[in-house]
């Protein structure tokens, strides 16, 4: 957001005169930027935390008073502060945020001391300590809550309670019929702890139609008119949660692009009782079951993040989990037929990697065990990722793979599985590159960290890339669910958060 959105031309003169005085944690008084009548009726003191590199507001920064009152910045980096007994006086705020930090003072405290005057505001600069820049929360209530309370301009296309969505799990996004089609798993609602467990979806413009991923995602949910909430995308009468994975748009028998995904019904996280393939019905605006698979079919299904790639062997849909070890020809009829799925395996009889239809894929852990047993030469390793600075192994959970024109390589954004030496479980986000879809994947660089929290199922949205792929965007589910952290982050917990990553900075570390 630029100053033009919320200050008059007089404010620019004041702000520009103060620029030379700014250092980390110093303040810019904005009292003159607010009309006198507004100041008299404005109960809040505004605090804006900005990235010291970009000047952009930083979401999800915690400011804590000495009496342990917490406030969290909204997606514009704003806090609307109004605390009886603490107005009109100097107040110390300890500042903390994943991937960002303040300089420590002589006693080791990291924070600022502000005079909390109603109708005035202060700007605080914070250092980014990680490569990826946090941009905004994509889903949930009150994305720009404090901006609205302060009367600051927020994105006009972002609803403060869009379709009643309070939280959403695990995003997928594909281009379909001129729009960007977004899909999530479980969805929290405001009126009761149990929400929607049959998948929800929305559409937004594509970048070529005006979407700017730097400014937020204007989601238009498919709505249930009878409830006013987001609509169930695959409603069933049988018990359990229904999830969709491996969402992809492929041609059908009439050469019409069709959304296809693997559906599964679960009585618990590890108890799947039904699965198969579902397709999107444009008229009903929902998914319908197309075929049901045998429960013994564990890998001949769409999984994780799906992407299409055509080469000399044909047009295939690959499924990244996070490595692309399964694929199927890119046609609806082939996705419906389990016999058409292929897995990438190490063939001990020929001592080579190959695509075949009989055996399940060789996983990262299986490859590690086979190397240790001397059955795969280390020179043939595909998935032995190591941290580029320390050479420590990195075990991956889930993520996404896309071709990147800027790097002229396949790139992966994925989260780390193991707890050993990690600051979080499923909260450390890594970047890696390979010249082929199948690897070998060697060097990994950590680009984002969420200490004592999880950020699982990250997705790099290649359709949002800017500057020929130099700037990429990824998001994931920020939740304490698997972290062991007893304290959820207000409004941000169990929601999708978007990051921006400049690959020119990553390239200097790799090369």
C-alpha positions as CSV (number, residue, x, y, z in Angstrom):
1,X,0.0,0.0,0.0
2,X,1.3,3.5,-0.9
3,X,1.0,6.7,1.1
4,X,-1.4,8.0,-1.5
5,X,-4.0,5.6,-0.2
6,X,-4.3,7.1,3.2
7,X,-2.6,10.5,3.6
8,X,-3.0,13.9,2.0
9,X,-0.4,15.8,0.1
10,X,0.5,17.7,3.2
11,X,1.5,14.5,4.9
12,X,4.1,13.7,2.2
13,X,6.0,16.8,3.1
14,X,6.2,15.8,6.7
15,X,7.1,12.2,6.0
16,X,9.8,13.0,3.4
17,X,11.4,15.3,5.9
18,X,11.5,12.6,8.5
19,X,13.0,9.9,6.2
20,X,16.5,10.8,7.0
21,X,15.9,10.3,10.7
22,X,14.6,6.7,10.4
23,X,16.5,3.8,11.8
24,X,15.1,0.4,12.9
25,X,12.5,1.0,15.6
26,X,12.4,4.8,15.1
27,X,9.0,6.4,14.7
28,X,7.3,8.7,12.3
29,X,4.6,10.9,14.1
30,X,1.6,11.2,11.8
31,X,-0.6,13.5,13.8
32,X,-0.5,16.2,11.1
33,X,-1.8,13.7,8.6
34,X,-5.1,13.4,10.3
35,X,-7.7,16.2,10.2
36,X,-8.4,17.7,13.7
37,X,-12.0,16.6,13.8
38,X,-10.9,13.0,13.0
39,X,-8.3,13.1,15.7
40,X,-10.8,14.3,18.3
41,X,-13.1,11.3,17.5
42,X,-10.5,8.7,16.8
43,X,-10.1,6.4,19.8
44,X,-7.1,4.5,18.4
45,X,-3.4,5.0,18.3
46,X,-2.1,3.5,15.0
47,X,1.1,1.4,14.8
48,X,2.3,0.2,11.5
49,X,5.2,-2.4,11.2
50,X,7.0,-2.4,7.9
51,X,9.6,-4.5,6.2
52,X,12.9,-2.6,6.4
53,X,13.8,-3.7,2.9
54,X,10.6,-3.0,1.0
55,X,8.7,-0.6,3.2
56,X,5.6,-2.8,2.9
57,X,3.5,-3.5,6.0
58,X,4.3,-6.9,7.6
59,X,1.4,-9.2,8.6
60,X,1.4,-11.3,11.8
61,X,3.8,-9.3,13.9
62,X,3.1,-9.6,17.7
63,X,3.4,-6.5,19.9
64,X,3.2,-7.3,23.6
65,X,3.0,-4.8,26.5
66,X,4.8,-5.3,29.8
67,X,1.5,-6.5,31.2
68,X,1.4,-9.2,28.4
69,X,-1.4,-7.7,26.4
70,X,-0.9,-9.0,22.8
71,X,-1.8,-7.3,19.5
72,X,-1.1,-8.7,16.1
73,X,-0.7,-6.7,12.9
74,X,-3.2,-7.2,10.1
75,X,-2.3,-7.8,6.5
76,X,-1.3,-4.2,6.0
77,X,0.9,-4.3,9.0
78,X,-1.4,-2.1,11.1
79,X,-2.5,-2.3,14.8
80,X,-5.3,-0.2,16.1
81,X,-4.3,0.2,19.7
82,X,-6.8,1.3,22.3
83,X,-6.2,0.1,25.9
84,X,-7.8,2.0,28.9
85,X,-5.0,3.1,31.2
86,X,-2.3,2.9,28.5
87,X,-3.4,5.8,26.3
88,X,-1.5,9.1,26.2
89,X,1.6,7.7,27.8
90,X,4.8,5.9,26.8
91,X,4.2,2.2,26.4
92,X,6.9,-0.4,25.7
93,X,6.0,-3.1,23.0
94,X,8.1,-6.2,22.7
95,X,8.1,-7.2,19.0
96,X,8.3,-10.7,17.6
97,X,7.4,-12.3,14.3
98,X,8.4,-15.5,12.4
99,X,11.2,-14.6,9.9
100,X,11.6,-11.0,11.2
101,X,13.2,-9.3,14.2
102,X,14.0,-6.0,15.9
103,X,17.5,-5.1,17.0
104,X,18.2,-5.8,20.6
105,X,18.9,-3.0,23.1
106,X,21.6,-3.2,25.8
107,X,19.5,-5.5,27.9
108,X,18.6,-7.8,25.1
109,X,15.1,-6.6,24.7
110,X,13.7,-6.4,21.2
111,X,10.9,-3.8,20.9
112,X,10.0,-0.1,20.8
113,X,8.7,2.5,23.2
114,X,5.8,4.6,21.8
115,X,3.6,7.4,23.1
116,X,0.1,6.2,22.5
117,X,-1.8,9.3,21.6
118,X,-5.3,9.0,20.1
119,X,-5.6,10.0,16.5
120,X,-1.8,9.7,15.9
121,X,0.2,6.9,14.4
122,X,3.8,5.6,14.4
123,X,5.8,3.5,11.9
124,X,8.2,0.8,13.1
125,X,10.7,-0.9,10.8
126,X,11.6,-4.5,11.3
127,X,14.4,-6.6,9.8
128,X,13.5,-9.6,7.6
129,X,15.8,-12.5,8.5
130,X,14.6,-14.9,5.9
131,X,14.5,-14.9,2.1
132,X,10.7,-15.1,1.7
133,X,8.6,-12.0,2.4
134,X,5.3,-12.4,4.1
135,X,2.6,-10.5,2.1
136,X,-0.9,-11.1,3.6
137,X,-3.4,-13.6,4.8
138,X,-5.5,-15.0,2.0
139,X,-8.4,-16.5,3.9
140,X,-10.4,-15.9,7.1
141,X,-12.1,-13.1,8.9
142,X,-10.7,-9.6,9.5
143,X,-7.8,-9.7,7.0
144,X,-7.6,-5.9,7.2
145,X,-9.3,-5.5,10.6
146,X,-7.0,-2.9,12.1
147,X,-6.8,-0.9,8.8
148,X,-10.5,-0.6,8.8
149,X,-10.7,0.5,12.4
150,X,-8.1,3.2,11.7
151,X,-9.9,4.4,8.6
152,X,-6.9,3.4,6.4
153,X,-7.5,2.3,2.9
154,X,-7.7,-1.5,2.6
155,X,-8.3,-3.6,-0.5
156,X,-11.9,-2.9,-1.6
157,X,-12.2,-6.4,-3.0
158,X,-11.4,-8.2,0.2
159,X,-14.4,-8.9,2.4
160,X,-13.9,-8.8,6.2
161,X,-16.0,-12.0,6.5
162,X,-16.0,-13.5,3.0
163,X,-18.7,-16.2,2.8
164,X,-18.5,-16.7,6.5
165,X,-15.0,-18.3,6.2
166,X,-13.0,-18.1,9.5
167,X,-10.3,-20.6,8.5
168,X,-9.3,-22.9,5.6
169,X,-7.0,-25.8,5.1
170,X,-4.7,-26.8,2.3
171,X,-5.0,-24.8,-0.9
172,X,-5.0,-25.9,-4.6
173,X,-5.4,-23.5,-7.5
174,X,-5.6,-24.1,-11.3
175,X,-6.7,-22.0,-14.3
176,X,-10.1,-23.0,-15.6
177,X,-12.4,-21.3,-18.1
178,X,-10.8,-17.9,-17.9
179,X,-10.6,-17.8,-14.1
180,X,-8.3,-19.0,-11.3
181,X,-10.1,-21.8,-9.5
182,X,-9.3,-22.1,-5.8
183,X,-10.0,-25.2,-3.7
184,X,-9.6,-25.9,0.1
185,X,-10.2,-28.7,2.5
186,X,-12.0,-28.2,5.8
187,X,-13.4,-24.7,6.4
188,X,-14.2,-23.1,9.8
189,X,-17.3,-21.0,10.3
190,X,-18.3,-18.3,12.9
191,X,-21.3,-19.9,14.5
192,X,-20.0,-23.2,15.7
193,X,-16.7,-25.1,16.1
194,X,-17.7,-27.6,13.5
195,X,-17.6,-26.1,10.0
196,X,-17.6,-27.5,6.5
197,X,-15.9,-30.8,5.9
198,X,-16.9,-31.4,2.3
199,X,-14.5,-29.0,0.5
200,X,-15.0,-25.4,-0.4
201,X,-14.0,-23.4,-3.5
202,X,-13.8,-19.9,-5.1
203,X,-12.7,-18.2,-8.2
204,X,-10.7,-15.1,-8.8
205,X,-9.4,-13.2,-11.9
206,X,-6.2,-14.4,-13.6
207,X,-3.2,-12.1,-13.6
208,X,-3.9,-11.4,-17.3
209,X,-7.3,-10.2,-16.2
210,X,-6.0,-7.8,-13.6
211,X,-5.1,-9.9,-10.6
212,X,-2.1,-8.5,-8.8
213,X,-0.7,-11.0,-6.3
214,X,1.1,-8.3,-4.4
215,X,-2.3,-6.7,-3.4
216,X,-4.3,-9.8,-2.3
217,X,-6.6,-12.4,-3.8
218,X,-10.2,-11.2,-4.3
219,X,-12.0,-14.5,-3.8
220,X,-15.5,-15.1,-4.9
221,X,-16.7,-18.2,-3.1
222,X,-19.3,-20.6,-4.4
223,X,-22.1,-19.8,-2.0
224,X,-25.0,-21.8,-0.4
225,X,-27.8,-19.3,-0.8
226,X,-29.8,-21.0,2.0
227,X,-27.1,-20.4,4.6
228,X,-25.1,-17.5,3.3
229,X,-21.9,-19.5,3.8
230,X,-19.5,-21.1,1.4
231,X,-21.0,-24.1,-0.4
232,X,-20.0,-27.7,0.1
233,X,-18.3,-28.7,-3.1
234,X,-18.8,-32.5,-2.7
235,X,-21.7,-33.1,-0.4
236,X,-22.4,-36.7,0.6
237,X,-24.8,-38.3,3.1
238,X,-22.3,-40.8,4.5
239,X,-20.3,-39.8,7.6
240,X,-16.8,-38.5,7.5
241,X,-14.8,-35.6,6.0
242,X,-14.4,-35.4,2.2
243,X,-11.2,-34.1,0.7
244,X,-10.0,-33.5,-2.8
245,X,-6.4,-33.7,-4.0
246,X,-4.5,-33.6,-7.3
247,X,-6.8,-30.9,-8.8
248,X,-6.1,-30.5,-12.5
249,X,-7.8,-29.3,-15.7
250,X,-7.6,-31.9,-18.6
251,X,-9.6,-32.5,-21.8
252,X,-12.5,-34.9,-21.9
253,X,-13.8,-37.0,-24.8
254,X,-15.2,-33.8,-26.4
255,X,-11.9,-32.0,-25.9
256,X,-13.5,-29.8,-23.3
257,X,-11.3,-28.8,-20.4
258,X,-12.6,-30.5,-17.2
259,X,-11.6,-30.2,-13.6
260,X,-10.6,-33.6,-12.2
261,X,-9.5,-34.6,-8.6
262,X,-9.1,-37.5,-6.4
263,X,-11.8,-37.6,-3.7
264,X,-11.5,-39.5,-0.4
265,X,-13.9,-39.9,2.6
266,X,-12.3,-40.2,6.0
267,X,-13.7,-41.2,9.4
268,X,-10.4,-39.9,10.9
269,X,-7.1,-38.6,9.5
270,X,-5.8,-42.1,9.0
271,X,-9.0,-44.0,8.3
272,X,-10.1,-43.6,4.7
273,X,-13.3,-45.5,3.9
274,X,-14.0,-44.5,0.3
275,X,-12.1,-42.9,-2.6
276,X,-12.2,-42.4,-6.3
277,X,-12.3,-39.6,-8.9
278,X,-14.6,-36.6,-8.9
279,X,-15.2,-34.1,-11.8
280,X,-16.5,-30.6,-11.8
281,X,-20.1,-30.0,-12.9
282,X,-20.3,-26.5,-14.3
283,X,-24.1,-26.3,-14.2
284,X,-24.4,-27.6,-10.6
285,X,-21.3,-25.7,-9.6
286,X,-20.0,-28.6,-7.5
287,X,-18.0,-31.8,-7.9
288,X,-19.7,-35.1,-8.6
289,X,-18.3,-38.7,-8.1
290,X,-17.3,-40.2,-11.4
291,X,-15.7,-43.5,-10.4
292,X,-14.9,-45.3,-7.1
293,X,-11.6,-47.1,-6.6
294,X,-10.7,-50.1,-4.6
295,X,-9.4,-49.2,-1.1
296,X,-6.3,-51.3,-1.9
297,X,-5.3,-48.9,-4.6
298,X,-2.8,-46.8,-2.7
299,X,-0.9,-44.9,-5.4
300,X,-2.7,-45.1,-8.8
301,X,-4.6,-41.9,-7.9
302,X,-4.2,-38.1,-8.3
303,X,-2.2,-36.8,-5.3
304,X,-0.8,-33.6,-3.8
305,X,-0.1,-30.8,-6.4
306,X,-0.8,-31.8,-10.0
307,X,0.8,-30.1,-13.0
308,X,0.9,-30.9,-16.7
309,X,4.0,-31.3,-18.8
310,X,4.5,-32.4,-22.4
311,X,7.7,-33.9,-23.6
312,X,8.9,-36.5,-26.1
313,X,7.1,-39.2,-24.1
314,X,3.7,-37.4,-24.3
315,X,1.4,-35.1,-22.4
316,X,1.3,-36.1,-18.8
317,X,-0.2,-35.0,-15.5
318,X,2.5,-35.3,-12.7
319,X,1.7,-35.4,-9.0
320,X,4.1,-33.8,-6.6
321,X,4.2,-35.2,-3.0
322,X,6.5,-33.3,-3.0
323,X,8.6,-35.2,-5.5
324,X,7.0,-36.0,-8.8
325,X,7.0,-39.8,-8.6
326,X,3.7,-40.6,-10.2
327,X,2.1,-39.5,-13.5
328,X,-0.8,-40.3,-15.9
329,X,-1.6,-39.3,-19.4
330,X,-3.4,-35.9,-19.5
331,X,-6.9,-37.0,-20.4
332,X,-10.0,-37.5,-18.3
333,X,-10.4,-41.1,-19.4
334,X,-6.9,-41.9,-18.3
335,X,-7.3,-40.3,-14.9
336,X,-10.4,-42.5,-14.4
337,X,-8.4,-45.7,-15.2
338,X,-6.0,-46.9,-12.5
339,X,-4.1,-49.1,-15.0
340,X,-2.9,-45.9,-16.8
341,X,-1.0,-44.5,-13.8
342,X,2.8,-44.8,-13.8
343,X,5.3,-44.7,-10.9
344,X,9.0,-43.8,-11.0
345,X,11.1,-46.5,-9.4
346,X,14.6,-47.8,-9.0
347,X,14.9,-51.0,-11.0
348,X,17.5,-53.2,-9.4
349,X,17.6,-55.6,-12.4
350,X,18.8,-52.9,-14.8
351,X,20.3,-50.5,-12.2
352,X,18.3,-47.5,-13.4
353,X,15.4,-45.3,-12.7
354,X,12.3,-45.9,-14.9
355,X,8.6,-45.2,-15.3
356,X,6.4,-48.3,-15.0
357,X,2.9,-49.4,-14.0
358,X,3.4,-52.4,-11.7
359,X,5.3,-51.2,-8.6
360,X,4.6,-48.2,-6.3
361,X,7.0,-45.3,-6.5
362,X,10.3,-45.2,-4.7
363,X,10.0,-42.6,-1.9
364,X,12.7,-40.4,-0.4
365,X,12.9,-42.5,2.7
366,X,13.0,-45.7,0.7
367,X,15.8,-44.3,-1.5
368,X,17.8,-43.4,1.6
369,X,17.4,-47.0,2.9
370,X,18.4,-48.5,-0.4
371,X,21.5,-46.3,-0.6
372,X,22.5,-47.3,2.9
373,X,22.1,-51.0,1.9
374,X,24.3,-50.5,-1.1
375,X,21.4,-51.2,-3.6
376,X,21.4,-47.7,-5.1
377,X,24.8,-46.0,-5.9
378,X,25.0,-42.6,-4.2
379,X,25.7,-41.2,-7.7
380,X,22.2,-42.3,-8.8
381,X,20.4,-40.6,-5.9
382,X,17.4,-38.6,-6.8
383,X,15.9,-37.2,-3.5
384,X,18.9,-36.8,-1.2
385,X,18.3,-33.2,-0.4
386,X,20.8,-31.4,1.8
387,X,21.0,-28.0,3.3
388,X,23.3,-26.0,1.1
389,X,25.3,-24.4,3.9
390,X,25.7,-27.3,6.4
391,X,25.2,-30.4,4.2
392,X,22.6,-31.7,6.7
393,X,19.9,-33.9,5.1
394,X,16.5,-32.5,4.7
395,X,13.5,-34.8,4.8
396,X,10.5,-33.4,2.9
397,X,6.8,-33.7,3.6
398,X,4.7,-32.0,0.9
399,X,5.1,-29.2,-1.5
400,X,4.9,-28.3,-5.2
401,X,7.0,-28.5,-8.3
402,X,6.9,-26.1,-11.3
403,X,9.0,-25.2,-14.3
404,X,10.7,-21.8,-13.8
405,X,11.7,-19.7,-16.8
406,X,14.0,-17.4,-14.9
407,X,16.1,-20.2,-13.4
408,X,15.6,-22.5,-16.4
409,X,15.0,-25.4,-14.0
410,X,12.3,-27.2,-12.2
411,X,11.8,-25.7,-8.8
412,X,10.4,-27.1,-5.6
413,X,8.9,-25.3,-2.6
414,X,8.2,-27.8,0.2
415,X,8.0,-28.2,4.0
416,X,10.3,-30.3,6.2
417,X,9.1,-33.4,7.9
418,X,11.5,-34.4,10.6
419,X,11.8,-32.6,14.0
420,X,15.5,-33.3,14.3
421,X,17.3,-30.0,14.5
422,X,14.2,-28.1,13.1
423,X,12.6,-25.1,14.8
424,X,9.2,-26.5,14.1
425,X,7.3,-29.6,12.8
426,X,6.1,-29.0,9.3
427,X,6.9,-25.3,9.6
428,X,10.3,-25.0,7.9
429,X,9.9,-24.1,4.2
430,X,12.7,-25.1,1.7
431,X,13.5,-24.3,-1.9
432,X,15.3,-26.6,-4.3
433,X,16.1,-26.9,-8.0
434,X,16.6,-29.7,-10.6
435,X,17.2,-29.9,-14.3
436,X,14.6,-32.7,-14.7
437,X,11.2,-33.3,-13.1
438,X,12.6,-36.5,-11.6
439,X,15.7,-34.8,-10.2
440,X,18.3,-35.3,-9.0
441,X,17.3,-32.9,-6.3
442,X,20.4,-32.0,-4.2
443,X,20.8,-28.5,-2.6
444,X,18.1,-27.1,-0.4
445,X,17.8,-23.5,0.9
446,X,15.5,-22.6,3.7
447,X,13.3,-19.6,2.7
448,X,10.8,-19.3,5.5
449,X,10.5,-20.5,9.1
450,X,7.6,-20.7,11.6
451,X,9.1,-21.6,15.0
452,X,6.8,-23.7,17.2
453,X,4.1,-23.6,14.5
454,X,3.2,-25.6,11.3
455,X,3.0,-24.3,7.8
456,X,2.1,-27.4,5.8
457,X,1.1,-28.2,2.2
458,X,2.8,-25.2,0.7
459,X,1.9,-24.4,-2.9
460,X,3.9,-22.3,-5.3
461,X,1.4,-20.7,-7.7
462,X,3.3,-20.6,-11.0
463,X,0.4,-18.7,-12.6
464,X,1.2,-15.7,-10.3
465,X,4.9,-15.5,-11.2
466,X,6.2,-12.1,-12.2
467,X,9.2,-10.8,-14.1
468,X,9.6,-13.9,-16.2
469,X,9.6,-16.1,-13.1
470,X,12.1,-14.1,-11.0
471,X,9.4,-13.3,-8.5
472,X,7.3,-16.3,-7.3
473,X,4.4,-16.6,-4.8
474,X,3.7,-19.5,-2.5
475,X,1.2,-20.0,0.4
476,X,0.5,-22.7,2.9
477,X,-1.7,-23.6,5.9
478,X,-0.5,-21.8,9.1
479,X,-1.7,-23.8,12.1
480,X,-0.6,-25.0,15.5
481,X,-2.3,-28.3,14.8
482,X,0.8,-30.5,14.6
483,X,3.2,-28.2,16.4
484,X,2.4,-28.8,20.0
485,X,2.0,-25.0,20.5
486,X,-0.9,-24.4,22.9
487,X,-1.5,-20.8,21.9
488,X,-3.1,-20.2,18.5
489,X,-2.3,-16.9,16.7
490,X,-5.5,-14.9,16.6
491,X,-7.2,-14.7,13.2
492,X,-4.1,-16.2,11.4
493,X,-4.4,-19.7,12.8
494,X,-5.7,-22.3,10.4
495,X,-5.6,-20.0,7.4
496,X,-3.6,-19.5,4.3
497,X,-0.7,-17.0,4.2
498,X,1.0,-15.8,1.0
499,X,4.7,-15.2,0.6
500,X,6.8,-13.6,-2.1
501,X,10.3,-14.9,-3.0
502,X,12.8,-13.2,-5.3
503,X,14.8,-16.0,-7.0
504,X,17.6,-13.6,-7.9
505,X,18.6,-13.6,-4.2
506,X,18.2,-17.4,-4.1
507,X,20.4,-17.8,-7.2
508,X,23.3,-16.0,-5.5
509,X,23.3,-18.7,-2.8
510,X,23.0,-21.6,-5.1
511,X,25.7,-20.5,-7.6
